[in-house]
């Protein structure tokens, strides 16, 4: 087993900076004005401050959504990497250790214009084969996806709404990356989901009591080579408590803050710099996550490995995403211990050149 620690030269128990006032994301020269984390997207993503053609090509934008239904995970994403855009959806069925995925590519990101406000707006992508639409309005995130040729013509339709009112907290992290790079990310978790998913002749009705969604909204100027570990879990525990975990890190400067957090019924309980242990030679072995302050110790037991590789010359990536169940415990801000048993989730390691 090997381990990773975000900001390995940083004291894992050092206090983290919480952003509490509104302001611009970028200051002069396109650098982060205030590295740290916030409970809401207080910083305005003024990406126009990034100057030059080369700088703009380094800008990366994506809206990633995932929905957990019993024994099923469905995800849809729109991303613009500057050189190329992607619209992709996948379904993981944990009952039979299977997955289906579809990816559409668009040169130079044509047709995928992603805005820089995570609280409102719409983004669409359509071609002759697929249709994606994500709309955020009045505390709801509405997803409409249609991929008729998905799974050899069985088809996939997502008609879903995620409850995400303005008072629901999320981890919003501003991370410096290299000399001029930065990463502004909002990760929402345990969002009650309604609607339906149609996969071939299988129709899954989404009930908010048992189906929960998540958001990974990212904007930033990234270095060409990068690496990250991301772990997420979401579900319900005793007494109707909705719980979520967001753990991991991206290569960057984590002296101000990390994205490690516990979510309980729409509130963020910030964790320290979580230590990750995994086996890079066998991702199917258990992954362990430990908070140095003793507030978290969970183990993911993988059930399914999703491997996604992209090789477009200048753009290359490889991700190993492990789906399974988390067991262990977490302690909230009030000191209450929450037992975690068979909580659905995933963990991934991703290497990219883009």
Secondary structure, DSSP 8 states (H G I E B T S, - for coil): -EEEETTTTS-TTS---B--S-EESB-GGG-BSS-EEESS--EE--GGG--SHHHHHTEEEEEEEEEEETTEEEEEEEEE-SSEEEEEEEEEETTTTEEEEEEEEEETTTT----S-TTSEEEEEE-SSEEEEEEEETTEEEEEEEETTHHHHT-EEEEEEEE--TTS--EEEEEEETTTEEEEEEEEEEEEEEEEEEETTEEEEE-TTT-EEEEEEEEEE--SEEEEEEEEEEEEEGGGEEEEEEEEEESSB-SS----EEEETTEEEE----EEEE-TT-TTS-EEEE-TTSSEEEEEEEEEEEEEEEE-SS-EEEEEEEEEEEEEEEE-TT--EEEEEEEEEEEEEEEEE-
